[in-house]
Amino acid sequence: MRMPVANIKDTPFAAVKFHFVQVTPELAADWLKCNLKNRKLKARMLEGYTMDMKNGAWLCTHEGIAFDADGNLTDGQHRLLGVVQSKVSVLLLVSTGWPVAQGKKKTMDVVNMGANRSLADQLHLQHGFAPRDAARVVRACNALAAVVVGVDRIAKSTTDTILAVAAIYKAELDWWISQAPDAKKSGIENATVAACLMMGKAVWSDKTMTALERLITGENLTRENPLLHLRNWLLSGDSRESATVLRQTTLHHLAAFVDGKTQSQIVVNSSTAYLRMMKLHRVRVEKICALYGKPLPDIFEQTEQEKTANAKAGPLSAEALKIGESLSATFSQLDLKARTDSNIGQWLGIWMSKKWIEPSGANQFRKLENFGKTQ
């Protein structure tokens, strides 16, 4: 690429320098002391940054940390707080020496003024999803995560978490997307309903496909069929309840249909089918809760044997060290992620704190000779 170089010797940018820095939580906390004038923190943005850093999904880009000529932090407070909260070191591009003002205008007047790309934009532009499908995938994955975590809605997702949920429910998501245009005709396009049907498809495939067809068309639904009452409720304004009520109601009637039970009216207060579905999806529930840094729902009470097994699965366990030994002398976050479903951000942070590994590039690490040895 042809790149003409400007002469900045006699401009306000003569003192600007760029550095690639492995920013530790301690360094980030120190730099935040220079955060004297900045915009109000955005909790959801911070949550997304922290989540990606913990999950080992953070990538270094041209967007980074900036300090002005007076040493004040002008850009990057969310990234630095993400490093502090995640307790993970990440590689960031750091620039220093920016002019406080350019003519009559303050430099900070134009920082972060561009339009943000939505998650759907990212799926379309970077990951090959059709524009219409990308928006549906985001809605469906957010709804799946909310059902699994046990909340009405997910406060913050990132491109990485959406792609991860989409991979966990790939077959069911492909099925739903292929049906969604027709589903709109029957008023069951709600994302929470879609999430419940996708979970049903995973464990009751044929019955759920039949249920969706009948919900869409209304055909072969007798007065005693639980799907008739669900369909009528979804088509009416009465279904505009909280996501909790919506998922309990949808799963109750789907389970009743699968079990061959009859029903004479809508049932909105039963959580039995929801708890049953969560237990059937335990492995996926565990993965998604870990992805969003959320505890397992209370319905999963661990036995003492399970607690012991989980304690042994940490970054210092024999199994973790065995995985570490299987890595090349220089490895990437993806190399480690391919070997375990655990929180690799936590693994990397602890291994670095023990001086078993060191950064060797963007999301690259080098094993040291004392890897796995106690100090």
Order of alpha helices (4+ residues) and beta strands (2+ residues): beta-alpha-alpha-beta-beta-alpha-beta-beta-beta-alpha-alpha-alpha-alpha-alpha-alpha-alpha-alpha-alpha-alpha-alpha-alpha-beta-alpha-alpha-beta-beta
